Amino acid sequence: MTTAVQKVFKSRRVIGTLVVAIYGTLAIWSTWPLARFSTTCLPMGASNSLTVPMFNLWTIWWNAEGFLQGSNSYWDAPIFHPIQNTFAFSEPQTITMLMAPIIWLTHSRVLAYNIYLWLSLLLNGMFTFLLLRKLGLNRSIAIGGGAAMLLLPIVHWQLDVVQLTPLWGILWTWIVLLKISRRPSLLRGAELGMAFGLTFLTCSHQGLFLAVLLLGAIWTLWKRLLNPRLWATCAVGACVSALLIGPIVIHLQQAAKENHFQRSSKTVLQLSALPGDYTASTGNHLIDFGNLAARDQWQLSPGWFKIGLAMMGVTLGLMRSRWRWWTVFMLVTMFFAFTLSLGPNLRIHEWHPWWTLTEYCPGFSQVRNVFRFAFFVQMTIVLLAAQGLYVAFLMSRRFCSKKLQIYMAKPALLILGLIALFEVFPVSPVLGKTPNAQRHAGWITFVRENTPPDHAIACIPFARGVKVKDFETTTRWMYFGTFHGVPLVNGYSGFFPDEYFEICEAINAESPSEEIFRQLADTKVEFLVVMRSKSSESAFNATKFDSVLLKHVYSDPVGVDVYRLQRVDKLSAE
């Protein structure tokens, strides 16, 4: 290796290390003080509830545990017993299997969750940096663009929904498309399939959205549509992505079909954006322009300075032949993402495009949070804003003298870039403390060691409402389930089986009936794990039925009682 090549290699290595250090620091800073409590707390985001974070923590654990059990048991997750295929009721987030070594080595599910969050933010910055460098932007602006993507307002607003944090798969897909637009090849087709497949494995919701947006923007390659190499490239990409996500899609569609999963039109309408929502940003503001036309809690803009720079990037990007396809592709993607984020709020005469999409596009009838197309709107604006800042830099080099450039143009551009970067920056997340499993080790150990194989437990209380916060108790039981590993009758997910609400209502009744206990016993529920209270003691200790026996078998000082549930006729037979 020549000395010149060694210098280049060393320079790239140093720059790469510096970029990783910058983005790693930003990931920690933007979520501070999470790093101080990385083994005990989870960020709650806008929901101000631990329900979704603890459910996603349980999902990460099950991806590690289910991976060890093999594909036959992976989809039959230990919730909603005795129903099967329950892991397909929500986002599987299969990519989180990569966190398994952290769980195995540290035995901390919470730490694995938070590392995954930070790693996702870091990779968002890294892939943005690589994309902007592929476009030809200089390193400083590319680093700033990556930082802006890492600090994307909508990501930190939805920080409790950790599967929405990884944007790097989308960015990687766009990087490959940029390369394909210049020169299609089979190898790049395989890379495209890999990038899209991993996007789906991080979040099937975002993967579905990306697929529709790609189909809507594919015509921008019209100059190459007659090129057989482009079709061959796309065919290879489709095959590779099908191999990666095919089994996941099959199970998700099977669960949706068998359980008739659909979102109500009222819910979809409530969770769709309005055009005015894009006039304000969520987070801390250097310059607060106010809500303008945005609704409270619905602030979907990435920031006005970014929008202004993006407009400059579009104008001059269309004039520059090397950037023309990319600029058109970004514009089309942004347009469709904005339009689709409106959901049923978009009406063309008597036609609602969203309902047509749900009728003919598989998966869209299960979409609830339509406004999340705004992720793509903010992403495209950030990329075009970086392009606009670079155009301003090129213009300063062309029209300013060297001295003027050094003392005025560059400092002005630096200030403008920093204002655009930090005009909206994350609010410190509210942290929620996870339950202390060590304090509950007594009943957890008893249940783990005394529950027969293929049997389950029911944990009381069940959720007493249908709001997200009402299920915090349920996800608490699910968290304890990651330590004892016994299937639960309880559960939380994106969709719920009808049987669950029937059981929930019966158990939460003032005086649970003999029928519900007999039903639980018939489905191999071995124990009732009950959070002790005056009402529970009177309800269960004094319960006597003809066909079912409830026997108090364990009392934990932490406030949990365990009751064995048995059919009387089976006891007589024994």
Secondary structure, 3 states (H helix, E strand, C coil): CCHHHHHHHHHHHHHHHHHHHHHHHHHHHHCCCHHHHCCCEEECHHHCCCHHHHHHHHHHHHHHHHHHHCHHHHCCCCCCCCCCCHHHHCCCCHHHHHHHHHHHHHCCHHHHHHHHHHHHHHHHHHHHHHHHHHHCCCHHHHHHHHHHHHCCHHHHHCCCCHHHCCCHHHHHHHHHHHHHHHCCCHHHHHHHHHHHHHHHHHCHHHHHHHHHHHHHHHHHHHHHCCCHHHHHHHHHHHHHHHHHHHHHHHHHHHHHHHHCCCCCHHHHHHCCCCHHHHHCECCEECCCCCCCCCECCECECCCHHHHHHHHHHHHHHCCCHHHHHHHHHHHHHHHHHHHHHCHHHCCECCECHHHHHHHHCCCHHHCCCHHHHHHHHHHHHHHHHHHHHHHHHHHHHHHCCHHHHHHHHHHHHHHHHHHHHHCEECCCCCEEECCCCCCCHHHHHHHHHHCCCCCEEEEECCCCCCCHHHHHHHHHHHHHHHHHCCCECCCCCCCCCHHHHHHHHHHCCCCCCHHHHHHHHHCCEEEEEEECCHHHHHHHHCCCCCCEEEEEEEEECCCEEEEEEEEHHHHHHC
